[in-house]
Structures are given as structure tokens and as C-alpha cells.
Amino acid sequence: MLLTNFLHHFDPPTNEGLLRKVHAALAPNGRAVTLEFVPNDDRVSPPDAATFSMVMLGSTAHGDAYTFAELERMFSNAGFSRSEHFRQSPMPESVIISQR
């Protein structure tokens, strides 16, 4: 299943609810592929992802540009066994592949 630029609009509990539905819809060895702006744990780098956090702060009620650790926790809480993070230089977005 492909989730492109979607999770940043919502808070973690809302995302986990959606991800539980995604998990249930996948085949036993299925994967979810997510495209998102993912700041580093310092939340100030890389610049594009950090700037996007400010956009979410100003334009959504509860959205954020989540770090990989935050996204990994959401996927894990929804039942996924593991997630991997891939930066897509020179693109500002990252790909996260999560295994059912």
C-alpha cells in the first residue's frame, strides 16, 4: 500500500488508527510504502524537512513532520513488525517501508 504525503496532516493517535486499517488490509507479507518529509531527531535538519514542520504547525490543527523514530513507533503500535527509512537525495522527502 502506498501512503504519499498523508501522515503529516494528523496527530499520532489518528495516524495509528489509519495504520491499523492499512495493516489489516495487507497480505501476510505485505508492505506499506510511505513518502514523507522526515526531519532528523534534532528536528532542525535537514533544512527542508525542518521547515516543513513549521508549515504543519501553522496550517494544521495537529499535524507535524514526524521523525523516523516517531513514525516507526506509530507503525509498530499499529502492528507492523519493522520499518526502514530511506532518504531520497536530492529529493527532500524520505521513503519508509514498513513490513506487516
N, C-alpha and C positions, 0 to 999 in steps of 0.2 A: 504494500500500500504506500502511496506517495502523499506526504504531508508537506506542502510547499508554503513557506512564509505564513503560517497559520497560528502556531502556538504562542507567538509573542503577543497576540491580542488578548490573552486571557490569563487569569491567575492560576497558580499550580493546582488547586483542587478541581477547577473546571477542566484544565488540561488532563489531569489524571482520569477524570470521568470519561472524557473523549478517548483517551488512550486505552482504557479498559475495553471500550467498544471496538476499537481497532484491533486489539489483542484477540478478542473473541471472534472477530471476523476472519482472522488469518488462518491459513492451513497450519498444521502442526510444526512445520519447519519454516514458516513464513517470516518475512521481514518487513519492517516499516522503514521507509527511507524518508528522512526529514531534511528539509532545506531551511536554514535559519541563520540570522546574524547571531554569532556566539562570541561574546566577549571572554577574555581570559579571566581567571579568578580575581585578578586585581581590579577588574571592571573598568579599566581605563585604556586597555589595549586589546586588540588592535583598534586604531582610531575609528574606523567605520562602524564597527560593532558597538563600541563605547558610545559614539554619537547617536546610534540608533536607540540605545537605552533612553536617552533624553527625549527622543521623538515619541517613544512609547509612554514616557512619563507625562508628557504634555498632551497626548492625543487619545489616550485610552483610560478607562476607569481603573483597570487593574493589570494592564499589560506590561511586559518587560522584555528586554533582550536577555535571555537566561544564559548563564554559564553552562559549560558542558556538565559540570557536577550537578547543577540544578536539573538539567534536562535528564541526565542519567537517573537521578532519584525519581523523577516523575515516571519515566518508563519502567523502572524497577517496581515502583509502587503499583503500577498498572499490570504487573505480571510478566514483563519482558525479562528474559534471562540475562541479556547483556546488551550493551550499546558501545559503538565505536565512533570516534569523532575524526572527521577528515576535513582539513582546511582546503579550500579550493583556490589557491593563489593563481592569478591575481584577483579573482572574484572576492568580494567582501563577505560572502556567505559561506557557511560550512555545511557539510553533509553529515548527518548522524544516521548510522544504520543500526537498527535495533532488532535483535533476534527474538522471536516468540518463545 
